[in-house]
């Protein structure tokens, strides 16, 4: 009677009589299994009573062996490792931005500004330009 609450009769057609006077009957059932049923015996008992009141009992039993995967645990969100990686990546990006801003402001690395020539070099270039223009060497 342990399993009877989880047994559902799907089909129960009328008995079939053949020409020899015998009767056959079928019944289709569905059993809903639980993991706790593993290792227990499922017993199907059929009782047949003839027209003289004589009873015949037929039993069939089967040992249940149920193999099932345990249900997956619900996700508990992000674990500590993932949060640590996210924080480390964010800190790295912020540090890189700070270094780029400092390099730009100080004119270092790829932000190096062209050097201005010393003032005496500027005077020499201006003198040559004036001389060349006055001497009509340049058109």
PyMOL commands that set and color helices and strands:
alter all, ss='L'
color gray80, all
select helices_A, chain A and resi 4-6+35-37+80-106+109-111+119-134
alter helices_A, ss='H'
color red, helices_A
select strands_A, chain A and resi 7-11+16-17+23-24+28-31+41-49+55-63
alter strands_A, ss='S'
color yellow, strands_A
deselect
rebuild
show_as cartoon
